[in-house]
Amino acid sequence: MQKENRWMSKTILTNRVSSQRKTLIVFIITLALLIQASIGPTPLNAEETNPVDLEIYAETTPSSSIKSGNQFNLKLTVLLKAGEPEDTYTISLQLGPNFKRVTNEVLTTDLTWAGQTAEVDFDLIYDGGPNDSIKVSVKDPDGKLVSEKTVWINVEQSSRQTSDDDDDDDIPVDTTKYVPILNFTNSSVITGYAGERVRVSLRLKNTSTYTAKNIRISPVLEDSPFMLDSTNAVQNISRMRSGEIEEIRYYFRISPDAEQKVYPLKFNFEYYNNYDDHFGGSASPRSDTVYIRVNNDNLAPRLGIVGVNVTSGTDESIPANVLNTELKISNQGTLPAEDIKVTLIGLKDDGFGLYQDSNLKSIPEIPGNGEATVHFALWPSSAIGKGNYGLIAKIDYKDQSGNEYSDEHQFFVPLEKSVSGGSVPKIILHKYSSNPAIVKAGENFTLNLSFLNTSPEKTVNNIKIFFTVPDGGAESSGSVFSPVNSSNTIFIDSIPPKSIYHRTLEFYTIPDANPKTYTLTANFEYEDDSGSQYEATELIGIPVSQQTKLETSEIILPPEVFLGEPVPVSLDFYNTGKAKLNNLMLKLEGDFETQNGSYYVGNFEVGASDYFEAMIIPNSPGLLEGAIRISYEEPSGEQIEISHDFTLNVTEMPMPEFPPGFEPEFEQPSGPSVKTWILAGIGLLLFIIVMVILVKKGVFKKLINRKKGLTLDE
C-alpha cells in the first residue's frame, strides 16, 4: 500500500513537471511570434514576386507507332514563358506500367537553359499493354513543383487502341475513311499593333469521332506582315482523342508598315489516324484559319525637299563661281527611312556640272518627322547666263521592312556670272521655303524669301521685287495664288554688299487648284550707287496638294428591331472633294453578327457616288451600339478614318394578341381517354354474356344443322 502511494505521488509529480514544460514551450513560441510581428513580415524575394511560368512540349523518335519491345527516344522541350530561373531546375519522368528505362537511364536530370528554352531527351522501352502515358514534372531547387504534363505516347497495342473510333474490331480494308478533323475554337478576333509583338493563343479541338496522333501545326507566313518571335515554327501534339482540346501558343512580330486591317493567318496540320494513315501535306491538305486585326497609327516614310540654300564658294582653294548647293530633305512620315540615296539628274556640259564632287550622296537614316541635308558643289558652264536653272534630285530609300521607294523632286539653282564681285552688282534669291512645305488648296501659306547681294563692294538701292506668272493658260499660277494683306510687290531701300535681306509673304491658294508644282517668277529691278539700273529674275517652285472631302448620308435604320431577325443598314457616300480617294473601304463594327459587313471600293474618283448596305443580326435584347467606319488615303499618303455611330433598341418578338373572350385551342396529345377504355370494356363484357346465352340455348347448333340440310336438298 505504501509502495502504491509512493508510485502515485511520483506519477503526479511527473505530470506536474510535464505540464510546466508544456507551459514554458507555449510561452517561448508566443514570445517568438510577438517579436517577429514587431519586426515586420519577411520581405519576399524577387522570384516570389515574379513567378516562373513554364510550358512542356514532347516529341518521340520514331514518330510512327511504337510496337511492343521497341526502344524509342522521348525529347522534351521546356519553354520559359515568364520569369527568369536563376538556379538549376530538374525535370523527371514518372513511367507508367508499360514503359521502362534503357539500362541505367536516369529519369531525373537538370535543365540547361539556352535563351528561353531547355531540351532533354530520354531513351525508353515500350513492353506492350494498354497504358500509353508518361507523367513529366519540373521542380525548382527547393523541390517545389513548377510545371507538370502528361505525355501520350503513340504505341501499337495488340488489341484496338481506342474505343472512340467507330469501326469493327478487325482492321477494315480501307482505313483512310477514318479521318480525324481538327479545328480552332477561337471565336474572337486577335488584335495587335504594327511594329509590336502579338501573342496568339489557339484552342485546337478534335471535332471528329476519330483519334489524331503525331500532330504537327505550322503557320503559313508568306505574303503576311507576321514574323515568328521566340517561337518554334512547328509545334507538336502527340495525340488528341475525340472531343479533346489542346492549347498552343505562338508569338509574332508585326511589320511596322503593315496596313491597318484584319489579316487571315492560316495554319497547316499534319497528323495520322490510329491506322497510321497520313493526313495533311500537299496530297491531302488540312488547315484552319484565324484572323488578326492589325492597328497601325504609323505613316510610311515619305521624303521630300523642303529647302534649297545656294551660296558662292568663299574658300580660297575653291573657285568663286562654284555654287555650294544645300538640299534639306524632310521625312514627312512617322516611320524612319533607311539606306537613302540622293542622285542629281540633269547635269550636262553646257549647263551645270560638278566641281570635284559626286552626283550621288548617301544618308544612313532619317527618323520619322526628321530632317537631313546633303551638299553638292555645282560648276556652272560658261555657255549659260544668269537666271534660275532647274535640276532634279532622285531620292531612293527603304523602310524598316525593306520595301523600296523612289521619288524625283525638282529644285532651282540661281546663277550669277559675277559671283566674286565686279562692276555689276547682282541680286539673287539666296533661299526660299514655304510653310507648310506642301501647300494645301483652299488655305493660306507663308513664303519665306532670302535675297543676297552678291557684290563684295557695291550696295544695291531702290530694289523693287514683284511676282509674275509664266504663261501657262487657265491652270497657270496666276489663277492659283493671290497675296493676303499685302500687294504683289516688295520694296527694299538697300542691301549692303554680301548681305542678305529676309522677307515673309502670305498667299492664298484657290480651292480648286490641281495638285502639282506651280512656278512663280520673282522679278528684280534695282540700282547701284551710281544710279545705273539693272534687272534680274528668279524662279520659285511651290508644290500644291488638293484637299479631300467625303460626304455621307444619314444611316438608314428600320423603326423596329427584333431579336434574331436580320436588320438592313445602309449609307450613301459621295466624293465632293477635288482629289481622288485611294483605298476607300467601309466596314460595319459592333457586338452583333453581320452579313456583307465590309465593302472595299478602292480608288474613288472625284464626283463619284456609291452606297453601302449590310445586314445586322442582333444576338441580345436591349440597346445595341454599332458604327460604320470609313477609311481612305489622301493623295499625299495621309491615312484618314471617319466613324458614323448608331444605336438600335432590340426587343423580343411580341406574342400575337387575341380578341376578348377568344381562347386559342391547342391540339391535345392523341390517344384514347380513360372514359373510352371503360366504355369499351363494358361493351366487350355484354358481348361475352350474349354469346354464352346463345351457346347454352343451342342457337348456333340449330343453325349449323339447318345449313347442312339445305346443302343435302340442293
Summary of the structure (lengths in Angstrom):
residues: 714
radius of gyration: 46.1
end to end distance: 133.5
largest distance: 173.8
contacts: 1994
relative contact order: 0.06
helix: 12%
strand: 49%
